[in-house]
Amino acid sequence: MLFRRYASPFLLVDQMLLTGQFSEFVTEIFDYDTDDRLWNIFLHKVDGQTSFNDWKASIGLGQNSNIEMTKNEIETTINDSFDILNGFEPTS
């Protein structure tokens, strides 16, 4: 995905890691890629009667829904992650 947008994304990724913005960066790049794919579908499959934003809204992708996890869900996810890591045995 990144090589399509940037000739050498390594410096950009390193900078995002150093500044602690890697998660936001990945989310934004993913959103851009999804939007590009939807745009291509829209251009090739949808008649010219609706706008791109209206079409995205009609398929349920027009709104940004920031669903927050509860404290219990966060703790469960963390514990599940630790269980996975504790069971990890690297092969040599």
C-alpha positions in Angstrom: 0.0 0.0 0.0 2.7 2.5 1.0 4.9 1.8 -2.0 2.1 2.9 -4.3 2.0 6.3 -2.6 5.7 6.8 -1.7 8.9 5.9 -3.5 10.5 4.9 -0.2 8.2 4.9 2.8 10.8 3.7 5.3 11.8 7.2 6.5 8.1 8.1 6.9 7.3 5.0 8.9 10.4 5.4 11.1 9.4 9.0 11.8 5.9 8.0 12.7 7.3 5.4 15.1 9.6 7.9 16.7 6.9 10.5 17.2 4.4 7.9 18.6 2.0 8.5 15.7 2.3 5.1 14.0 -1.2 3.9 14.9 -2.9 7.1 13.6 -0.7 6.9 10.5 -1.7 3.3 9.7 -5.4 4.2 10.3 -5.2 7.1 8.0 -3.3 5.2 5.2 -5.9 2.4 5.5 -8.7 4.9 5.2 -7.1 6.5 2.1 -6.7 3.1 0.5 -10.3 2.1 1.3 -11.5 5.4 -0.1 -9.4 4.9 -3.3 -10.9 1.4 -3.8 -14.4 2.6 -3.2 -13.8 5.5 -5.7 -12.8 3.0 -8.4 -15.9 0.8 -7.7 -18.0 3.9 -7.9 -16.5 5.0 -11.2 -17.0 1.6 -12.8 -20.2 0.3 -11.3 -22.5 3.2 -10.2 -24.6 5.3 -12.5 -24.1 9.1 -12.6 -27.2 9.9 -10.7 -25.7 9.9 -7.2 -22.7 11.6 -5.7 -19.8 9.6 -4.3 -20.5 10.6 -0.8 -24.2 9.8 -1.1 -23.3 6.4 -2.5 -20.9 5.7 0.3 -23.6 6.7 2.8 -26.1 4.4 1.1 -23.8 1.4 1.6 -23.1 2.4 5.2 -19.5 3.7 4.8 -20.1 7.5 4.8 -20.1 8.0 8.5 -17.1 7.7 10.8 -18.2 5.7 13.8 -15.7 5.8 16.6 -16.8 3.0 18.9 -15.0 3.1 22.1 -14.2 -0.1 24.0 -15.4 -0.5 27.6 -12.8 -0.9 30.3 -13.8 -4.6 30.6 -13.3 -5.1 26.9 -9.9 -3.5 27.0 -8.8 -5.7 29.9 -10.1 -8.8 28.1 -8.2 -7.9 24.9 -5.0 -7.2 26.9 -5.3 -10.5 28.8 -6.0 -12.4 25.5 -2.9 -10.8 24.0 -0.7 -11.8 27.0 -2.0 -15.4 26.7 -1.0 -15.5 23.1 2.4 -14.1 23.9 3.0 -16.4 26.8 2.2 -19.4 24.6 4.7 -18.2 22.0 7.7 -20.4 21.5 10.2 -19.1 18.9 11.7 -21.6 16.6 15.4 -21.4 15.9 
